[in-house]
Amino acid sequence: MIGSKHTIDKGDYAILYAVLLEEWPAFLLAEEKTMHGIDRPFPGLTRRELSDHFFRLWSKGLIECSEGESEPPVAADFELAREQFEHAENWARPFQDVSIYFRLTDAGGKVWEHFASPDWSKFFSSHIGSGPKEWTLSASSRVPIELVRKCRRIRPVPLKGTEKWEILEPWQATYGKELPVGHRLTYQYNAWDMPETIDEEEIRAWEEFAPFWGEWYKSFQQLCEEHFGGE
């Protein structure tokens, strides 16, 4: 609870938590516990309960929905919300054919931050770049990026001579979070080959990098124990 306007429970927060970094098709919330491999908690609600929770967050302005990824938001609609979950198995694949995507609003992001207490100075991003066979590593400083360059198991190996550094002011760290400055390394790669062995230098680099990987905000389990009566 953070005030009468935005009182939420565990199920509500699980929905917010699901899209803290990027927007997703709404129907995934009704699928199996791993949500198609997405590392996010399953709300643990029946489909009707999920419809009610989702619509409440939508109507309160804590999430917004659109008819496609990164498309303009549409007005809150209970029937549209209900269709996402009560008929989730009928949505076509790939994801661009589903009915609606959802994401945090500015208000929803503030609610997530209120509970999760993120340390944005430790936020790190690793993802496919805008060009073919391109990869990007981004963070608030060069420290985690330099550590990741020694960790071959969590990113593709750069082609020699293709690495390019940028300083971003400001830095759009996630779709809903802008930070004053960011550092980005972009490079080309051929293939993502997992190393057969891991040497001591890489083990040490991974241990130093760990706080940037998954420890920069409170886990869902920790949040449940602190605010929602346990997991």
TORKOL-4160 file (C-alpha; in steps of 0.2 Angstrom, whole numbers, padded with zeros to 4 digits, m for minus):
231
<pt num="1" X="0000" Y="0000" Z="0000"/>
<pt num="2" X="0007" Y="0017" Z="m0005"/>
<pt num="3" X="m0008" Y="0028" Z="m0002"/>
<pt num="4" X="m0027" Y="0026" Z="m0006"/>
<pt num="5" X="m0026" Y="0030" Z="m0024"/>
<pt num="6" X="m0013" Y="0016" Z="m0028"/>
<pt num="7" X="m0016" Y="0003" Z="m0015"/>
<pt num="8" X="m0010" Y="m0014" Z="m0023"/>
<pt num="9" X="m0008" Y="m0032" Z="m0018"/>
<pt num="10" X="0003" Y="m0046" Z="m0023"/>
<pt num="11" X="m0006" Y="m0050" Z="m0039"/>
<pt num="12" X="m0006" Y="m0032" Z="m0044"/>
<pt num="13" X="0012" Y="m0030" Z="m0041"/>
<pt num="14" X="0017" Y="m0046" Z="m0050"/>
<pt num="15" X="0008" Y="m0038" Z="m0066"/>
<pt num="16" X="0018" Y="m0022" Z="m0064"/>
<pt num="17" X="0034" Y="m0032" Z="m0060"/>
<pt num="18" X="0032" Y="m0042" Z="m0077"/>
<pt num="19" X="0036" Y="m0026" Z="m0087"/>
<pt num="20" X="0048" Y="m0017" Z="m0077"/>
<pt num="21" X="0061" Y="m0017" Z="m0091"/>
<pt num="22" X="0051" Y="m0020" Z="m0107"/>
<pt num="23" X="0033" Y="m0021" Z="m0113"/>
<pt num="24" X="0025" Y="m0038" Z="m0116"/>
<pt num="25" X="0009" Y="m0046" Z="m0124"/>
<pt num="26" X="m0004" Y="m0046" Z="m0110"/>
<pt num="27" X="m0009" Y="m0064" Z="m0113"/>
<pt num="28" X="0008" Y="m0071" Z="m0107"/>
<pt num="29" X="0002" Y="m0067" Z="m0089"/>
<pt num="30" X="m0011" Y="m0081" Z="m0091"/>
<pt num="31" X="0002" Y="m0094" Z="m0097"/>
<pt num="32" X="0014" Y="m0106" Z="m0088"/>
<pt num="33" X="0024" Y="m0100" Z="m0073"/>
<pt num="34" X="0039" Y="m0096" Z="m0082"/>
<pt num="35" X="0029" Y="m0085" Z="m0094"/>
<pt num="36" X="0038" Y="m0092" Z="m0110"/>
<pt num="37" X="0055" Y="m0091" Z="m0102"/>
<pt num="38" X="0053" Y="m0073" Z="m0096"/>
<pt num="39" X="0062" Y="m0071" Z="m0079"/>
<pt num="40" X="0046" Y="m0063" Z="m0070"/>
<pt num="41" X="0035" Y="m0070" Z="m0057"/>
<pt num="42" X="0018" Y="m0078" Z="m0061"/>
<pt num="43" X="0003" Y="m0068" Z="m0053"/>
<pt num="44" X="m0005" Y="m0084" Z="m0047"/>
<pt num="45" X="m0022" Y="m0079" Z="m0051"/>
<pt num="46" X="m0037" Y="m0087" Z="m0060"/>
<pt num="47" X="m0040" Y="m0080" Z="m0077"/>
<pt num="48" X="m0055" Y="m0070" Z="m0070"/>
<pt num="49" X="m0045" Y="m0063" Z="m0056"/>
<pt num="50" X="m0032" Y="m0059" Z="m0068"/>
<pt num="51" X="m0044" Y="m0049" Z="m0079"/>
<pt num="52" X="m0050" Y="m0040" Z="m0063"/>
<pt num="53" X="m0033" Y="m0035" Z="m0057"/>
<pt num="54" X="m0026" Y="m0031" Z="m0074"/>
<pt num="55" X="m0041" Y="m0019" Z="m0078"/>
<pt num="56" X="m0040" Y="m0011" Z="m0061"/>
<pt num="57" X="m0021" Y="m0007" Z="m0064"/>
<pt num="58" X="m0026" Y="m0001" Z="m0082"/>
<pt num="59" X="m0040" Y="0010" Z="m0076"/>
<pt num="60" X="m0030" Y="0018" Z="m0062"/>
<pt num="61" X="m0016" Y="0023" Z="m0075"/>
<pt num="62" X="m0003" Y="0011" Z="m0068"/>
<pt num="63" X="m0001" Y="0002" Z="m0084"/>
<pt num="64" X="m0006" Y="0007" Z="m0102"/>
<pt num="65" X="m0010" Y="m0005" Z="m0116"/>
<pt num="66" X="m0008" Y="m0003" Z="m0135"/>
<pt num="67" X="m0013" Y="m0013" Z="m0150"/>
<pt num="68" X="0005" Y="m0017" Z="m0155"/>
<pt num="69" X="0022" Y="m0015" Z="m0148"/>
<pt num="70" X="0027" Y="0003" Z="m0145"/>
<pt num="71" X="0010" Y="0009" Z="m0152"/>
<pt num="72" X="0000" Y="0023" Z="m0145"/>
<pt num="73" X="m0010" Y="0018" Z="m0129"/>
<pt num="74" X="m0029" Y="0014" Z="m0130"/>
<pt num="75" X="m0042" Y="0018" Z="m0117"/>
<pt num="76" X="m0045" Y="0005" Z="m0103"/>
<pt num="77" X="m0058" Y="m0008" Z="m0108"/>
<pt num="78" X="m0063" Y="m0022" Z="m0097"/>
<pt num="79" X="m0069" Y="m0033" Z="m0111"/>
<pt num="80" X="m0053" Y="m0031" Z="m0120"/>
<pt num="81" X="m0043" Y="m0036" Z="m0104"/>
<pt num="82" X="m0054" Y="m0051" Z="m0101"/>
<pt num="83" X="m0052" Y="m0057" Z="m0119"/>
<pt num="84" X="m0033" Y="m0057" Z="m0116"/>
<pt num="85" X="m0034" Y="m0070" Z="m0102"/>
<pt num="86" X="m0050" Y="m0080" Z="m0104"/>
<pt num="87" X="m0045" Y="m0084" Z="m0122"/>
<pt num="88" X="m0026" Y="m0083" Z="m0120"/>
<pt num="89" X="m0023" Y="m0100" Z="m0129"/>
<pt num="90" X="m0032" Y="m0093" Z="m0145"/>
<pt num="91" X="m0020" Y="m0079" Z="m0148"/>
<pt num="92" X="m0009" Y="m0081" Z="m0164"/>
<pt num="93" X="0009" Y="m0082" Z="m0164"/>
<pt num="94" X="0021" Y="m0073" Z="m0167"/>
<pt num="95" X="0018" Y="m0060" Z="m0153"/>
<pt num="96" X="0014" Y="m0046" Z="m0166"/>
<pt num="97" X="m0002" Y="m0054" Z="m0170"/>
<pt num="98" X="m0009" Y="m0054" Z="m0152"/>
<pt num="99" X="m0022" Y="m0041" Z="m0146"/>
<pt num="100" X="m0013" Y="m0030" Z="m0134"/>
<pt num="101" X="0004" Y="m0026" Z="m0127"/>
<pt num="102" X="0006" Y="m0018" Z="m0109"/>
<pt num="103" X="0019" Y="m0008" Z="m0101"/>
<pt num="104" X="0021" Y="0003" Z="m0085"/>
<pt num="105" X="0015" Y="0021" Z="m0085"/>
<pt num="106" X="0026" Y="0035" Z="m0076"/>
<pt num="107" X="0014" Y="0032" Z="m0061"/>
<pt num="108" X="0016" Y="0013" Z="m0062"/>
<pt num="109" X="0035" Y="0015" Z="m0063"/>
<pt num="110" X="0035" Y="0025" Z="m0047"/>
<pt num="111" X="0025" Y="0011" Z="m0038"/>
<pt num="112" X="0037" Y="m0002" Z="m0044"/>
<pt num="113" X="0052" Y="0009" Z="m0038"/>
<pt num="114" X="0043" Y="0012" Z="m0021"/>
<pt num="115" X="0043" Y="m0007" Z="m0017"/>
<pt num="116" X="0059" Y="m0012" Z="m0027"/>
<pt num="117" X="0071" Y="0002" Z="m0021"/>
<pt num="118" X="0081" Y="0000" Z="m0037"/>
<pt num="119" X="0099" Y="0007" Z="m0038"/>
<pt num="120" X="0099" Y="0013" Z="m0056"/>
<pt num="121" X="0118" Y="0016" Z="m0055"/>
<pt num="122" X="0120" Y="m0002" Z="m0056"/>
<pt num="123" X="0108" Y="m0005" Z="m0070"/>
<pt num="124" X="0115" Y="m0014" Z="m0085"/>
<pt num="125" X="0108" Y="m0018" Z="m0102"/>
<pt num="126" X="0114" Y="m0032" Z="m0114"/>
<pt num="127" X="0104" Y="m0034" Z="m0130"/>
<pt num="128" X="0104" Y="m0035" Z="m0149"/>
<pt num="129" X="0108" Y="m0019" Z="m0158"/>
<pt num="130" X="0099" Y="m0010" Z="m0172"/>
<pt num="131" X="0110" Y="m0018" Z="m0186"/>
<pt num="132" X="0113" Y="m0036" Z="m0192"/>
<pt num="133" X="0124" Y="m0046" Z="m0181"/>
<pt num="134" X="0126" Y="m0031" Z="m0169"/>
<pt num="135" X="0126" Y="m0031" Z="m0150"/>
<pt num="136" X="0126" Y="m0017" Z="m0137"/>
<pt num="137" X="0131" Y="m0017" Z="m0119"/>
<pt num="138" X="0125" Y="m0001" Z="m0109"/>
<pt num="139" X="0127" Y="0005" Z="m0091"/>
<pt num="140" X="0128" Y="0020" Z="m0080"/>
<pt num="141" X="0147" Y="0018" Z="m0080"/>
<pt num="142" X="0160" Y="0008" Z="m0090"/>
<pt num="143" X="0164" Y="m0003" Z="m0075"/>
<pt num="144" X="0151" Y="m0017" Z="m0078"/>
<pt num="145" X="0153" Y="m0016" Z="m0097"/>
<pt num="146" X="0172" Y="m0019" Z="m0095"/>
<pt num="147" X="0168" Y="m0034" Z="m0083"/>
<pt num="148" X="0156" Y="m0041" Z="m0096"/>
<pt num="149" X="0170" Y="m0041" Z="m0109"/>
<pt num="150" X="0178" Y="m0054" Z="m0099"/>
<pt num="151" X="0163" Y="m0065" Z="m0097"/>
<pt num="152" X="0161" Y="m0074" Z="m0113"/>
<pt num="153" X="0146" Y="m0084" Z="m0107"/>
<pt num="154" X="0133" Y="m0070" Z="m0106"/>
<pt num="155" X="0137" Y="m0060" Z="m0123"/>
<pt num="156" X="0143" Y="m0064" Z="m0140"/>
<pt num="157" X="0162" Y="m0061" Z="m0143"/>
<pt num="158" X="0165" Y="m0045" Z="m0153"/>
<pt num="159" X="0173" Y="m0046" Z="m0170"/>
<pt num="160" X="0190" Y="m0037" Z="m0169"/>
<pt num="161" X="0190" Y="m0019" Z="m0174"/>
<pt num="162" X="0171" Y="m0017" Z="m0173"/>
<pt num="163" X="0169" Y="m0010" Z="m0155"/>
<pt num="164" X="0163" Y="0007" Z="m0153"/>
<pt num="165" X="0160" Y="0017" Z="m0137"/>
<pt num="166" X="0147" Y="0031" Z="m0134"/>
<pt num="167" X="0142" Y="0042" Z="m0120"/>
<pt num="168" X="0124" Y="0046" Z="m0119"/>
<pt num="169" X="0117" Y="0061" Z="m0111"/>
<pt num="170" X="0104" Y="0058" Z="m0106"/>
<pt num="171" X="0102" Y="0039" Z="m0107"/>
<pt num="172" X="0085" Y="0031" Z="m0110"/>
<pt num="173" X="0090" Y="0016" Z="m0099"/>
<pt num="174" X="0072" Y="0007" Z="m0101"/>
<pt num="175" X="0057" Y="0012" Z="m0111"/>
<pt num="176" X="0051" Y="0022" Z="m0095"/>
<pt num="177" X="0067" Y="0027" Z="m0086"/>
<pt num="178" X="0079" Y="0041" Z="m0092"/>
<pt num="179" X="0095" Y="0043" Z="m0083"/>
<pt num="180" X="0107" Y="0058" Z="m0084"/>
<pt num="181" X="0121" Y="0048" Z="m0092"/>
<pt num="182" X="0125" Y="0031" Z="m0100"/>
<pt num="183" X="0139" Y="0022" Z="m0108"/>
<pt num="184" X="0137" Y="0011" Z="m0123"/>
<pt num="185" X="0148" Y="m0002" Z="m0131"/>
<pt num="186" X="0142" Y="m0007" Z="m0149"/>
<pt num="187" X="0150" Y="m0021" Z="m0159"/>
<pt num="188" X="0148" Y="m0034" Z="m0173"/>
<pt num="189" X="0149" Y="m0053" Z="m0170"/>
<pt num="190" X="0148" Y="m0069" Z="m0180"/>
<pt num="191" X="0140" Y="m0081" Z="m0168"/>
<pt num="192" X="0137" Y="m0084" Z="m0150"/>
<pt num="193" X="0148" Y="m0098" Z="m0146"/>
<pt num="194" X="0148" Y="m0104" Z="m0127"/>
<pt num="195" X="0166" Y="m0107" Z="m0121"/>
<pt num="196" X="0170" Y="m0125" Z="m0117"/>
<pt num="197" X="0180" Y="m0120" Z="m0101"/>
<pt num="198" X="0180" Y="m0104" Z="m0090"/>
<pt num="199" X="0196" Y="m0098" Z="m0083"/>
<pt num="200" X="0199" Y="m0090" Z="m0066"/>
<pt num="201" X="0199" Y="m0072" Z="m0073"/>
<pt num="202" X="0182" Y="m0075" Z="m0080"/>
<pt num="203" X="0176" Y="m0082" Z="m0063"/>
<pt num="204" X="0182" Y="m0067" Z="m0054"/>
<pt num="205" X="0175" Y="m0055" Z="m0067"/>
<pt num="206" X="0158" Y="m0064" Z="m0065"/>
<pt num="207" X="0158" Y="m0062" Z="m0046"/>
<pt num="208" X="0162" Y="m0043" Z="m0048"/>
<pt num="209" X="0148" Y="m0041" Z="m0061"/>
<pt num="210" X="0135" Y="m0050" Z="m0051"/>
<pt num="211" X="0128" Y="m0035" Z="m0042"/>
<pt num="212" X="0124" Y="m0027" Z="m0059"/>
<pt num="213" X="0116" Y="m0043" Z="m0066"/>
<pt num="214" X="0101" Y="m0046" Z="m0054"/>
<pt num="215" X="0105" Y="m0037" Z="m0038"/>
<pt num="216" X="0101" Y="m0019" Z="m0042"/>
<pt num="217" X="0083" Y="m0020" Z="m0035"/>
<pt num="218" X="0074" Y="m0031" Z="m0023"/>
<pt num="219" X="0068" Y="m0048" Z="m0029"/>
<pt num="220" X="0050" Y="m0052" Z="m0030"/>
<pt num="221" X="0052" Y="m0065" Z="m0016"/>
<pt num="222" X="0060" Y="m0052" Z="m0004"/>
<pt num="223" X="0046" Y="m0040" Z="m0009"/>
<pt num="224" X="0032" Y="m0052" Z="m0005"/>
<pt num="225" X="0041" Y="m0056" Z="0012"/>
<pt num="226" X="0042" Y="m0037" Z="0016"/>
<pt num="227" X="0025" Y="m0031" Z="0010"/>
<pt num="228" X="0013" Y="m0045" Z="0005"/>
<pt num="229" X="0014" Y="m0058" Z="0019"/>
<pt num="230" X="0027" Y="m0070" Z="0011"/>
<pt num="231" X="0028" Y="m0078" Z="m0006"/>
